[in-house]
Amino acid sequence: MRSDLFFKVEIEHEPEENPKALGHEIARQILKVYGVRSAELSSFTTSEE
């Protein structure tokens, strides 16, 4: 069986850190999990607190 799971991940980061790059790194780490066939960053938004 195969299922699609969609996650919303909220991160805190320094202003100089690139949220797109962080998202790609999170996706890369998810791919290391057994059984994960694909992971990708589809979009991101940034807001100031």
PQR file of N, CA, C, O and H, with PARSE charges and radii, in Angstrom:
ATOM      1  N   MET A   1       0.834  -1.180   0.000 -0.4000 1.5000
ATOM      2  CA  MET A   1       0.000   0.000   0.000 -0.0000 2.0000
ATOM      3  C   MET A   1       0.878   1.242   0.000  0.5500 1.7000
ATOM      4  O   MET A   1       2.020   1.215   0.460 -0.5500 1.4000
ATOM      5  N   ARG A   2       0.335   2.316  -0.516 -0.4000 1.5000
ATOM      6  CA  ARG A   2       1.032   3.596  -0.497 -0.0000 2.0000
ATOM      7  C   ARG A   2       0.036   4.675  -0.101  0.5500 1.7000
ATOM      8  O   ARG A   2      -1.099   4.682  -0.576 -0.5500 1.4000
ATOM      9  H   ARG A   2      -0.593   2.338  -0.889  0.4000 1.0000
ATOM     10  N   SER A   3       0.453   5.569   0.751 -0.4000 1.5000
ATOM     11  CA  SER A   3      -0.390   6.683   1.191 -0.0000 2.0000
ATOM     12  C   SER A   3       0.375   7.984   1.045  0.5500 1.7000
ATOM     13  O   SER A   3       1.593   8.008   1.220 -0.5500 1.4000
ATOM     14  H   SER A   3       1.375   5.563   1.137  0.4000 1.0000
ATOM     15  N   ASP A   4      -0.317   9.060   0.729 -0.4000 1.5000
ATOM     16  CA  ASP A   4       0.283  10.390   0.683 -0.0000 2.0000
ATOM     17  C   ASP A   4      -0.016  11.094   1.994  0.5500 1.7000
ATOM     18  O   ASP A   4      -1.174  11.185   2.402 -0.5500 1.4000
ATOM     19  H   ASP A   4      -1.306   9.041   0.587  0.4000 1.0000
ATOM     20  N   LEU A   5       1.017  11.591   2.655 -0.4000 1.5000
ATOM     21  CA  LEU A   5       0.869  12.323   3.903 -0.0000 2.0000
ATOM     22  C   LEU A   5       1.346  13.759   3.669  0.5500 1.7000
ATOM     23  O   LEU A   5       2.412  13.966   3.089 -0.5500 1.4000
ATOM     24  H   LEU A   5       1.958  11.516   2.324  0.4000 1.0000
ATOM     25  N   PHE A   6       0.592  14.727   4.102 -0.4000 1.5000
ATOM     26  CA  PHE A   6       0.943  16.125   3.936 -0.0000 2.0000
ATOM     27  C   PHE A   6       1.171  16.734   5.310  0.5500 1.7000
ATOM     28  O   PHE A   6       0.324  16.616   6.195 -0.5500 1.4000
ATOM     29  H   PHE A   6      -0.274  14.559   4.573  0.4000 1.0000
ATOM     30  N   PHE A   7       2.309  17.381   5.489 -0.4000 1.5000
ATOM     31  CA  PHE A   7       2.675  17.958   6.769 -0.0000 2.0000
ATOM     32  C   PHE A   7       2.856  19.460   6.648  0.5500 1.7000
ATOM     33  O   PHE A   7       3.336  19.959   5.630 -0.5500 1.4000
ATOM     34  H   PHE A   7       2.998  17.477   4.771  0.4000 1.0000
ATOM     35  N   LYS A   8       2.469  20.171   7.687 -0.4000 1.5000
ATOM     36  CA  LYS A   8       2.813  21.580   7.828 -0.0000 2.0000
ATOM     37  C   LYS A   8       3.874  21.639   8.906  0.5500 1.7000
ATOM     38  O   LYS A   8       3.648  21.171  10.022 -0.5500 1.4000
ATOM     39  H   LYS A   8       2.079  19.765   8.513  0.4000 1.0000
ATOM     40  N   VAL A   9       5.014  22.200   8.595 -0.4000 1.5000
ATOM     41  CA  VAL A   9       6.118  22.284   9.541 -0.0000 2.0000
ATOM     42  C   VAL A   9       6.439  23.753   9.760  0.5500 1.7000
ATOM     43  O   VAL A   9       6.734  24.478   8.809 -0.5500 1.4000
ATOM     44  H   VAL A   9       5.197  22.579   7.688  0.4000 1.0000
ATOM     45  N   GLU A  10       6.383  24.188  11.000 -0.4000 1.5000
ATOM     46  CA  GLU A  10       6.706  25.567  11.344 -0.0000 2.0000
ATOM     47  C   GLU A  10       8.065  25.573  12.023  0.5500 1.7000
ATOM     48  O   GLU A  10       8.276  24.866  13.009 -0.5500 1.4000
ATOM     49  H   GLU A  10       6.143  23.599  11.772  0.4000 1.0000
ATOM     50  N   ILE A  11       8.988  26.371  11.495 -0.4000 1.5000
ATOM     51  CA  ILE A  11      10.349  26.415  12.033 -0.0000 2.0000
ATOM     52  C   ILE A  11      10.690  27.842  12.459  0.5500 1.7000
ATOM     53  O   ILE A  11      10.111  28.808  11.964 -0.5500 1.4000
ATOM     54  H   ILE A  11       8.817  26.944  10.694  0.4000 1.0000
ATOM     55  N   GLU A  12      11.620  27.950  13.367 -0.4000 1.5000
ATOM     56  CA  GLU A  12      12.214  29.229  13.732 -0.0000 2.0000
ATOM     57  C   GLU A  12      13.618  29.232  13.163  0.5500 1.7000
ATOM     58  O   GLU A  12      14.332  28.232  13.234 -0.5500 1.4000
ATOM     59  H   GLU A  12      12.091  27.164  13.769  0.4000 1.0000
ATOM     60  N   HIS A  13      14.008  30.364  12.598 -0.4000 1.5000
ATOM     61  CA  HIS A  13      15.338  30.451  12.007 -0.0000 2.0000
ATOM     62  C   HIS A  13      15.844  31.883  12.077  0.5500 1.7000
ATOM     63  O   HIS A  13      15.075  32.824  12.273 -0.5500 1.4000
ATOM     64  H   HIS A  13      13.428  31.176  12.539  0.4000 1.0000
ATOM     65  N   GLU A  14      17.126  32.025  11.915 -0.4000 1.5000
ATOM     66  CA  GLU A  14      17.757  33.340  11.910 -0.0000 2.0000
ATOM     67  C   GLU A  14      17.418  34.051  10.601  0.5500 1.7000
ATOM     68  O   GLU A  14      17.196  33.389   9.587 -0.5500 1.4000
ATOM     69  H   GLU A  14      17.751  31.260  11.756  0.4000 1.0000
ATOM     70  N   PRO A  15      17.375  35.382  10.601 -0.5600 1.5000
ATOM     71  CA  PRO A  15      17.032  36.129   9.387  0.2800 2.0000
ATOM     72  C   PRO A  15      17.932  35.807   8.193  0.5500 1.7000
ATOM     73  O   PRO A  15      17.481  35.842   7.048 -0.5500 1.4000
ATOM     74  N   GLU A  16      19.191  35.497   8.457 -0.4000 1.5000
ATOM     75  CA  GLU A  16      20.117  35.217   7.347 -0.0000 2.0000
ATOM     76  C   GLU A  16      19.971  33.796   6.788  0.5500 1.7000
ATOM     77  O   GLU A  16      20.527  33.494   5.732 -0.5500 1.4000
ATOM     78  H   GLU A  16      19.557  35.469   9.387  0.4000 1.0000
ATOM     79  N   GLU A  17      19.237  32.927   7.478 -0.4000 1.5000
ATOM     80  CA  GLU A  17      19.026  31.561   6.993 -0.0000 2.0000
ATOM     81  C   GLU A  17      17.932  31.552   5.922  0.5500 1.7000
ATOM     82  O   GLU A  17      16.928  32.256   6.028 -0.5500 1.4000
ATOM     83  H   GLU A  17      18.786  33.172   8.336  0.4000 1.0000
ATOM     84  N   ASN A  18      18.148  30.754   4.914 -0.4000 1.5000
ATOM     85  CA  ASN A  18      17.231  30.657   3.786 -0.0000 2.0000
ATOM     86  C   ASN A  18      16.160  29.595   4.080  0.5500 1.7000
ATOM     87  O   ASN A  18      16.492  28.414   4.182 -0.5500 1.4000
ATOM     88  H   ASN A  18      18.964  30.182   4.828  0.4000 1.0000
ATOM     89  N   PRO A  19      14.879  29.986   4.220 -0.5600 1.5000
ATOM     90  CA  PRO A  19      13.847  29.000   4.544  0.2800 2.0000
ATOM     91  C   PRO A  19      13.672  27.937   3.461  0.5500 1.7000
ATOM     92  O   PRO A  19      13.330  26.794   3.764 -0.5500 1.4000
ATOM     93  N   LYS A  20      13.902  28.302   2.214 -0.4000 1.5000
ATOM     94  CA  LYS A  20      13.804  27.316   1.132 -0.0000 2.0000
ATOM     95  C   LYS A  20      14.883  26.245   1.290  0.5500 1.7000
ATOM     96  O   LYS A  20      14.607  25.057   1.127 -0.5500 1.4000
ATOM     97  H   LYS A  20      14.181  29.230   1.968  0.4000 1.0000
ATOM     98  N   ALA A  21      16.093  26.659   1.603 -0.4000 1.5000
ATOM     99  CA  ALA A  21      17.190  25.708   1.815 -0.0000 2.0000
ATOM    100  C   ALA A  21      16.911  24.828   3.029  0.5500 1.7000
ATOM    101  O   ALA A  21      17.184  23.628   3.001 -0.5500 1.4000
ATOM    102  H   ALA A  21      16.316  27.624   1.735  0.4000 1.0000
ATOM    103  N   LEU A  22      16.371  25.415   4.089 -0.4000 1.5000
ATOM    104  CA  LEU A  22      16.021  24.630   5.270 -0.0000 2.0000
ATOM    105  C   LEU A  22      14.951  23.598   4.919  0.5500 1.7000
ATOM    106  O   LEU A  22      15.024  22.454   5.369 -0.5500 1.4000
ATOM    107  H   LEU A  22      16.150  26.390   4.112  0.4000 1.0000
ATOM    108  N   GLY A  23      13.961  23.991   4.124 -0.4000 1.5000
ATOM    109  CA  GLY A  23      12.920  23.058   3.708 -0.0000 2.0000
ATOM    110  C   GLY A  23      13.469  21.904   2.899  0.5500 1.7000
ATOM    111  O   GLY A  23      13.050  20.760   3.075 -0.5500 1.4000
ATOM    112  H   GLY A  23      13.902  24.920   3.759  0.4000 1.0000
ATOM    113  N   HIS A  24      14.411  22.200   2.008 -0.4000 1.5000
ATOM    114  CA  HIS A  24      15.014  21.126   1.212 -0.0000 2.0000
ATOM    115  C   HIS A  24      15.823  20.178   2.093  0.5500 1.7000
ATOM    116  O   HIS A  24      15.845  18.972   1.847 -0.5500 1.4000
ATOM    117  H   HIS A  24      14.751  23.130   1.865  0.4000 1.0000
ATOM    118  N   GLU A  25      16.480  20.706   3.107 -0.4000 1.5000
ATOM    119  CA  GLU A  25      17.229  19.852   4.040 -0.0000 2.0000
ATOM    120  C   GLU A  25      16.289  18.968   4.845  0.5500 1.7000
ATOM    121  O   GLU A  25      16.586  17.795   5.070 -0.5500 1.4000
ATOM    122  H   GLU A  25      16.462  21.685   3.307  0.4000 1.0000
ATOM    123  N   ILE A  26      15.161  19.514   5.281 -0.4000 1.5000
ATOM    124  CA  ILE A  26      14.172  18.702   6.000 -0.0000 2.0000
ATOM    125  C   ILE A  26      13.667  17.584   5.099  0.5500 1.7000
ATOM    126  O   ILE A  26      13.546  16.442   5.544 -0.5500 1.4000
ATOM    127  H   ILE A  26      14.920  20.467   5.098  0.4000 1.0000
ATOM    128  N   ALA A  27      13.370  17.895   3.835 -0.4000 1.5000
ATOM    129  CA  ALA A  27      12.916  16.867   2.889 -0.0000 2.0000
ATOM    130  C   ALA A  27      13.990  15.798   2.698  0.5500 1.7000
ATOM    131  O   ALA A  27      13.676  14.611   2.621 -0.5500 1.4000
ATOM    132  H   ALA A  27      13.468  18.823   3.474  0.4000 1.0000
ATOM    133  N   ARG A  28      15.262  16.214   2.620 -0.4000 1.5000
ATOM    134  CA  ARG A  28      16.365  15.251   2.460 -0.0000 2.0000
ATOM    135  C   ARG A  28      16.427  14.311   3.657  0.5500 1.7000
ATOM    136  O   ARG A  28      16.650  13.111   3.494 -0.5500 1.4000
ATOM    137  H   ARG A  28      15.517  17.179   2.683  0.4000 1.0000
ATOM    138  N   GLN A  29      16.233  14.846   4.850 -0.4000 1.5000
ATOM    139  CA  GLN A  29      16.258  14.018   6.049 -0.0000 2.0000
ATOM    140  C   GLN A  29      15.072  13.046   6.078  0.5500 1.7000
ATOM    141  O   GLN A  29      15.218  11.899   6.502 -0.5500 1.4000
ATOM    142  H   GLN A  29      16.052  15.821   4.982  0.4000 1.0000
ATOM    143  N   ILE A  30      13.920  13.497   5.636 -0.4000 1.5000
ATOM    144  CA  ILE A  30      12.737  12.631   5.601 -0.0000 2.0000
ATOM    145  C   ILE A  30      12.980  11.453   4.664  0.5500 1.7000
ATOM    146  O   ILE A  30      12.526  10.343   4.943 -0.5500 1.4000
ATOM    147  H   ILE A  30      13.801  14.429   5.292  0.4000 1.0000
ATOM    148  N   LEU A  31      13.686  11.675   3.563 -0.4000 1.5000
ATOM    149  CA  LEU A  31      13.966  10.591   2.613 -0.0000 2.0000
ATOM    150  C   LEU A  31      14.800   9.473   3.232  0.5500 1.7000
ATOM    151  O   LEU A  31      14.805   8.352   2.725 -0.5500 1.4000
ATOM    152  H   LEU A  31      14.054  12.577   3.336  0.4000 1.0000
ATOM    153  N   LYS A  32      15.501   9.767   4.320 -0.4000 1.5000
ATOM    154  CA  LYS A  32      16.310   8.746   4.987 -0.0000 2.0000
ATOM    155  C   LYS A  32      15.457   7.769   5.787  0.5500 1.7000
ATOM    156  O   LYS A  32      15.938   6.707   6.182 -0.5500 1.4000
ATOM    157  H   LYS A  32      15.497  10.678   4.732  0.4000 1.0000
ATOM    158  N   VAL A  33      14.199   8.118   6.028 -0.4000 1.5000
ATOM    159  CA  VAL A  33      13.303   7.266   6.815 -0.0000 2.0000
ATOM    160  C   VAL A  33      12.866   6.083   5.947  0.5500 1.7000
ATOM    161  O   VAL A  33      12.502   6.259   4.785 -0.5500 1.4000
ATOM    162  H   VAL A  33      13.808   8.981   5.708  0.4000 1.0000
ATOM    163  N   TYR A  34      12.905   4.899   6.513 -0.4000 1.5000
ATOM    164  CA  TYR A  34      12.535   3.689   5.790 -0.0000 2.0000
ATOM    165  C   TYR A  34      11.133   3.799   5.218  0.5500 1.7000
ATOM    166  O   TYR A  34      10.199   4.172   5.927 -0.5500 1.4000
ATOM    167  H   TYR A  34      13.201   4.756   7.457  0.4000 1.0000
ATOM    168  N   GLY A  35      10.982   3.481   3.961 -0.4000 1.5000
ATOM    169  CA  GLY A  35       9.672   3.439   3.330 -0.0000 2.0000
ATOM    170  C   GLY A  35       9.251   4.751   2.685  0.5500 1.7000
ATOM    171  O   GLY A  35       8.258   4.778   1.958 -0.5500 1.4000
ATOM    172  H   GLY A  35      11.741   3.177   3.385  0.4000 1.0000
ATOM    173  N   VAL A  36       9.979   5.843   2.930 -0.4000 1.5000
ATOM    174  CA  VAL A  36       9.623   7.108   2.287 -0.0000 2.0000
ATOM    175  C   VAL A  36      10.138   7.084   0.853  0.5500 1.7000
ATOM    176  O   VAL A  36      11.338   6.940   0.618 -0.5500 1.4000
ATOM    177  H   VAL A  36      10.786   5.820   3.520  0.4000 1.0000
ATOM    178  N   ARG A  37       9.226   7.225  -0.101 -0.4000 1.5000
ATOM    179  CA  ARG A  37       9.575   7.139  -1.506 -0.0000 2.0000
ATOM    180  C   ARG A  37       9.860   8.495  -2.128  0.5500 1.7000
ATOM    181  O   ARG A  37      10.643   8.588  -3.073 -0.5500 1.4000
ATOM    182  H   ARG A  37       8.251   7.341   0.090  0.4000 1.0000
ATOM    183  N   SER A  38       9.241   9.539  -1.616 -0.4000 1.5000
ATOM    184  CA  SER A  38       9.541  10.883  -2.103 -0.0000 2.0000
ATOM    185  C   SER A  38       9.203  11.914  -1.032  0.5500 1.7000
ATOM    186  O   SER A  38       8.340  11.685  -0.184 -0.5500 1.4000
ATOM    187  H   SER A  38       8.605   9.463  -0.848  0.4000 1.0000
ATOM    188  N   ALA A  39       9.882  13.034  -1.082 -0.4000 1.5000
ATOM    189  CA  ALA A  39       9.635  14.156  -0.182 -0.0000 2.0000
ATOM    190  C   ALA A  39      10.052  15.410  -0.916  0.5500 1.7000
ATOM    191  O   ALA A  39      11.107  15.438  -1.551 -0.5500 1.4000
ATOM    192  H   ALA A  39      10.583  13.220  -1.771  0.4000 1.0000
ATOM    193  N   GLU A  40       9.245  16.440  -0.838 -0.4000 1.5000
ATOM    194  CA  GLU A  40       9.588  17.670  -1.526 -0.0000 2.0000
ATOM    195  C   GLU A  40       8.987  18.866  -0.803  0.5500 1.7000
ATOM    196  O   GLU A  40       7.976  18.757  -0.109 -0.5500 1.4000
ATOM    197  H   GLU A  40       8.388  16.418  -0.323  0.4000 1.0000
ATOM    198  N   LEU A  41       9.635  20.004  -0.984 -0.4000 1.5000
ATOM    199  CA  LEU A  41       9.111  21.261  -0.475 -0.0000 2.0000
ATOM    200  C   LEU A  41       8.257  21.865  -1.583  0.5500 1.7000
ATOM    201  O   LEU A  41       8.769  22.191  -2.653 -0.5500 1.4000
ATOM    202  H   LEU A  41      10.457  20.092  -1.547  0.4000 1.0000
ATOM    203  N   SER A  42       6.976  22.013  -1.336 -0.4000 1.5000
ATOM    204  CA  SER A  42       6.093  22.543  -2.387 -0.0000 2.0000
ATOM    205  C   SER A  42       5.971  24.055  -2.304  0.5500 1.7000
ATOM    206  O   SER A  42       5.816  24.709  -3.335 -0.5500 1.4000
ATOM    207  H   SER A  42       6.560  21.748  -0.466  0.4000 1.0000
ATOM    208  N   SER A  43       6.037  24.629  -1.111 -0.4000 1.5000
ATOM    209  CA  SER A  43       5.972  26.078  -0.958 -0.0000 2.0000
ATOM    210  C   SER A  43       6.346  26.451   0.466  0.5500 1.7000
ATOM    211  O   SER A  43       6.444  25.592   1.342 -0.5500 1.4000
ATOM    212  H   SER A  43       6.163  24.098  -0.274  0.4000 1.0000
ATOM    213  N   PHE A  44       6.554  27.745   0.685 -0.4000 1.5000
ATOM    214  CA  PHE A  44       6.791  28.223   2.037 -0.0000 2.0000
ATOM    215  C   PHE A  44       6.328  29.665   2.136  0.5500 1.7000
ATOM    216  O   PHE A  44       6.258  30.379   1.135 -0.5500 1.4000
ATOM    217  H   PHE A  44       6.474  28.443  -0.027  0.4000 1.0000
ATOM    218  N   THR A  45       6.015  30.084   3.346 -0.4000 1.5000
ATOM    219  CA  THR A  45       5.692  31.472   3.639 -0.0000 2.0000
ATOM    220  C   THR A  45       6.540  31.919   4.812  0.5500 1.7000
ATOM    221  O   THR A  45       6.934  31.103   5.645 -0.5500 1.4000
ATOM    222  H   THR A  45       6.072  29.504   4.160  0.4000 1.0000
ATOM    223  N   THR A  46       6.819  33.194   4.881 -0.4000 1.5000
ATOM    224  CA  THR A  46       7.617  33.739   5.970 -0.0000 2.0000
ATOM    225  C   THR A  46       6.830  34.855   6.633  0.5500 1.7000
ATOM    226  O   THR A  46       6.240  35.694   5.952 -0.5500 1.4000
ATOM    227  H   THR A  46       6.499  33.857   4.204  0.4000 1.0000
ATOM    228  N   SER A  47       6.819  34.868   7.961 -0.4000 1.5000
ATOM    229  CA  SER A  47       6.151  35.950   8.688 -0.0000 2.0000
ATOM    230  C   SER A  47       7.021  36.381   9.850  0.5500 1.7000
ATOM    231  O   SER A  47       7.738  35.573  10.440 -0.5500 1.4000
ATOM    232  H   SER A  47       7.298  34.187   8.514  0.4000 1.0000
ATOM    233  N   GLU A  48       6.951  37.644  10.167 -0.4000 1.5000
ATOM    234  CA  GLU A  48       7.674  38.182  11.314 -0.0000 2.0000
ATOM    235  C   GLU A  48       6.768  38.097  12.522  0.5500 1.7000
ATOM    236  O   GLU A  48       5.572  38.365  12.415 -0.5500 1.4000
ATOM    237  H   GLU A  48       6.368  38.300   9.688  0.4000 1.0000
ATOM    238  N   GLU A  49       7.309  37.731  13.665 -0.4000 1.5000
ATOM    239  CA  GLU A  49       6.489  37.626  14.891 -0.0000 2.0000
ATOM    240  C   GLU A  49       6.334  38.967  15.541  0.5500 1.7000
ATOM    241  O   GLU A  49       5.681  39.079  16.578 -0.5500 1.4000
ATOM    242  H   GLU A  49       8.281  37.513  13.753  0.4000 1.0000
TER
END
